[in-house]
Amino acid sequence: MRKRAEWMTRADDEILEYLESQGAGTPKAIADEMDRNNDYIGVRCRKLASYGLVEKPSRGFYVITDTGTEYLDGEFDASDLEQSDR
């Protein structure tokens, strides 16, 4: 069972699931797949990156981290994460 942090939304799980299955993605590609607003997905991707669940190896491109995968697998409590200034 996944242990979501207070700051997380249902969309965050969907974003992480997308990145795990696809390997990487842009907010636009994720938004199109999820039928969500591109700007909203971009905000959520930046939030996930600030907590280390995803990384941004290049502009507008996100990949899931090991921590993100552990969270999806129910092996990590996201409420233990601290936000960075990145």
C-alpha positions as CSV (number, residue, x, y, z in Angstrom):
1,M,0.0,0.0,0.0
2,R,1.3,3.4,-1.0
3,K,2.0,5.9,1.7
4,R,1.2,9.3,0.3
5,A,2.4,12.6,1.8
6,E,-0.1,15.4,2.7
7,W,1.1,17.6,-0.2
8,M,0.5,14.9,-2.8
9,T,-2.5,14.6,-5.1
10,R,-4.0,11.7,-7.0
11,A,-2.5,13.1,-10.1
12,D,1.0,12.7,-8.6
13,D,0.5,8.9,-8.5
14,E,-0.7,8.9,-12.1
15,I,2.3,10.9,-13.2
16,L,4.7,8.5,-11.4
17,E,2.9,5.5,-12.9
18,Y,3.2,7.1,-16.4
19,L,6.9,7.8,-15.9
20,E,7.6,4.3,-14.6
21,S,5.8,2.6,-17.5
22,Q,7.2,5.0,-20.3
23,G,10.6,5.6,-18.8
24,A,10.4,9.4,-19.2
25,G,8.1,12.1,-20.4
26,T,7.2,15.7,-20.8
27,P,4.4,17.4,-19.0
28,K,2.5,17.7,-22.3
29,A,2.9,14.0,-23.1
30,I,1.8,13.1,-19.5
31,A,-1.2,15.5,-19.6
32,D,-2.3,14.2,-23.0
33,E,-2.2,10.6,-21.7
34,M,-4.0,11.5,-18.5
35,D,-6.5,13.9,-20.2
36,R,-5.4,16.7,-17.8
37,N,-4.3,20.3,-18.1
38,N,-0.6,20.6,-19.3
39,D,0.1,23.5,-17.0
40,Y,-1.2,21.6,-14.0
41,I,0.9,18.5,-14.8
42,G,4.0,20.8,-15.2
43,V,3.3,22.2,-11.7
44,R,2.9,18.7,-10.2
45,C,6.1,17.5,-12.0
46,R,8.1,20.3,-10.5
47,K,6.6,19.6,-7.1
48,L,7.6,15.9,-7.4
49,A,11.1,16.9,-8.5
50,S,11.4,19.2,-5.5
51,Y,10.8,16.1,-3.2
52,G,13.1,13.8,-5.2
53,L,10.4,11.5,-6.7
54,V,11.3,12.5,-10.2
55,E,14.4,14.1,-11.9
56,K,14.6,16.6,-14.7
57,P,17.6,15.6,-16.7
58,S,16.9,18.2,-19.4
59,R,14.5,21.1,-19.9
60,G,10.9,19.9,-19.8
61,F,11.8,16.2,-19.6
62,Y,11.2,14.1,-16.5
63,V,12.2,10.6,-15.3
64,I,11.2,8.7,-12.2
65,T,13.8,8.2,-9.5
66,D,14.5,5.1,-7.5
67,T,12.7,6.8,-4.6
68,G,9.7,7.4,-6.9
69,T,9.7,3.7,-7.8
70,E,10.0,2.6,-4.2
71,Y,7.0,4.8,-3.4
72,L,4.9,3.2,-6.1
73,D,5.9,-0.2,-4.9
74,G,4.7,0.7,-1.3
75,E,8.2,0.5,0.0
76,F,8.6,4.1,0.9
77,D,6.6,6.6,2.9
78,A,6.5,9.8,0.9
79,S,5.7,11.8,4.1
80,D,9.3,11.2,5.1
81,L,10.6,13.3,2.2
82,E,11.8,16.8,2.6
83,Q,11.5,19.5,0.0
84,S,14.6,20.9,-1.6
85,D,15.1,24.3,-3.1
86,R,15.9,23.0,-6.6
